[in-house]
Amino acid sequence: MIKYATRSMLILALVASLFSFAKFEHCRVSGWGTPDVYVHACYSDLSALFGARGLDHHAWPYSDLTDSVEYPPGTAMVMWATSWLVPHSPKGFTDYFDINAFLIALLFLGTALLISRMNPEFWYLLPLSPAVLASLYINWDMWAVISAIAAIYFFDKEKYFWSAALLGLSIATKFFPIVLLIPIALIFYRRKEIANLINYIFISGFTWLLLNLPFIVTTPHGWWRFFKLNSERGADFGSLWYGLDLFGIKISSVNNFALLLFVIMTAILIYIFFLLKKVPTLAASSFLYVVAFTSASKVYSPQYVLWLTPVAILAISSLGERARELRKDFWIWQAGELIYHLAVWEYLASYTGAHFGLPTKAYAAAIFLRLGTTFWLVARLISRSSTREIDPQELEFLSTATDGYA
């Protein structure tokens, strides 16, 4: 029975990855031209950065002061190493995309397998998620996603060394998983396992440093470009701040407001965490903190759904018997993500000179629709959790806080 379930999962995940690949076929055969890549919603950084970052000549990722790879070393090394597998030919961009897409498909299958091990009942939501399939080959995010999910898997099995090492690897690949240290710290604190917390932070920090130090020492300016770009960028595509700007609401200091919003949302989540009678698992907690990070960020790329969907599935499954009640809400959220996915490319089509595309205000509305459906799912999760796990004396407060959403 287990072998049959595993085989079914792998087949479904493989079919899903092939459907996703087909979405990019127009760009593969037409040469990745602009604004064509936006009109047909098949833009990918895999091909776009092949030439833009000198990977077609196997340039070292951090050697250029102005055009270094704008990612942490884990992703940069994948980008550089796979460039050596591409023969010099007019099809170099397509070959580079194909090679990286093949590896990403394997990572997707591995992630689906992990989810099926952690959540046997709802694993199918991952390969059937339309926004995930639409976004799978946009960027190299799956390299960080699978290591982050593996870190959650080992953490909840109390294999803290492997969890910490994998989280350090994930942070060194995309940096976003650093937000998982917040629920990890809270869980250890509630369990009064401070020594485990210190060890966990040390191991994950040491792993991150070990992977970054060679680049810090040899090409510090190129390595720092990722952090510099993220600290200096203004309101960017998909973010709350960009949507406000399109509606004429100017935010003068986006960095400060983004940080403030993240702190406020995190503080609310921490407050709710301490209301729970039972300490939740990391699998049950992660989605909420990743949402806080992505929704407050200065950029909210369409492929961020690859980060959110696996942890959303894990959070839903943690509700036990009440999990089935949230399947509809999961699909509502996926619909919001898919609408945004289509909207951003059609907006960029008009933004880059196409004769047709999505008007500015319609794109801004899609940004807020996406955020709205995300927070709908968050509110439903909190509301359903509150009826099971929160002290009845505190329930009235939390119900009041979530009634407007649930």
Stockholm file with secondary structure:
# STOCKHOLM 1.0

chainA/1-406         MIKYATRSMLILALVASLFSFAKFEHCRVSGWGTPDVYVHACYSDLSALFGARGLDHHAWPYSDLTDSVEYPPGTAMVMWATSWLVPHSPKGFTDYFDINAFLIALLFLGTALLISRMNPEFWYLLPLSPAVLASLYINWDMWAVISAIAAIYFFDKEKYFWSAALLGLSIATKFFPIVLLIPIALIFYRRKEIANLINYIFISGFTWLLLNLPFIVTTPHGWWRFFKLNSERGADFGSLWYGLDLFGIKISSVNNFALLLFVIMTAILIYIFFLLKKVPTLAASSFLYVVAFTSASKVYSPQYVLWLTPVAILAISSLGERARELRKDFWIWQAGELIYHLAVWEYLASYTGAHFGLPTKAYAAAIFLRLGTTFWLVARLISRSSTREIDPQELEFLSTATDGYA
#=GR chainA/1-406 SS CHHHHHHHHHHHHHHHHHHHHHHTHHHHHHTSCTTHHHHTTCCCHHHHHHHHTTGGGTCCTTCCTTTCCSSCHHHHHHHHHHHTTSCSSTTHHHHHHHHHHHHHHHHHHHHHHHHHHHCTTTGGGTTTCHHHHHHTTSSSTHHHHHHHHHHHHHHHTTCHHHHHHHHHHHHHHHSGGGGGHHHHHHHHHHTTCHHHHHHHHHHHHHHHHHHHHHHHHHCHHHHHHHHHHHHHCCSCTTSHHHHHHHTTCCCSCHHHHHHHHHHHHHHHHHHHHHHBSSCCCHHHHHHHHHHHHHHHSSCCCGGGHHHHHHHHHHHHHTTGGGGGGGHHHHHHHHHHHHHHHHHHHHHHHHHTTCSSCCCHHHHHHHHHHHHHHHHHHHHHHHHHHHHHHBCHHHHHHHHHHHTTTC
#=GC SS_cons         CHHHHHHHHHHHHHHHHHHHHHHTHHHHHHTSCTTHHHHTTCCCHHHHHHHHTTGGGTCCTTCCTTTCCSSCHHHHHHHHHHHTTSCSSTTHHHHHHHHHHHHHHHHHHHHHHHHHHHCTTTGGGTTTCHHHHHHTTSSSTHHHHHHHHHHHHHHHTTCHHHHHHHHHHHHHHHSGGGGGHHHHHHHHHHTTCHHHHHHHHHHHHHHHHHHHHHHHHHCHHHHHHHHHHHHHCCSCTTSHHHHHHHTTCCCSCHHHHHHHHHHHHHHHHHHHHHHBSSCCCHHHHHHHHHHHHHHHSSCCCGGGHHHHHHHHHHHHHTTGGGGGGGHHHHHHHHHHHHHHHHHHHHHHHHHTTCSSCCCHHHHHHHHHHHHHHHHHHHHHHHHHHHHHHBCHHHHHHHHHHHTTTC
//
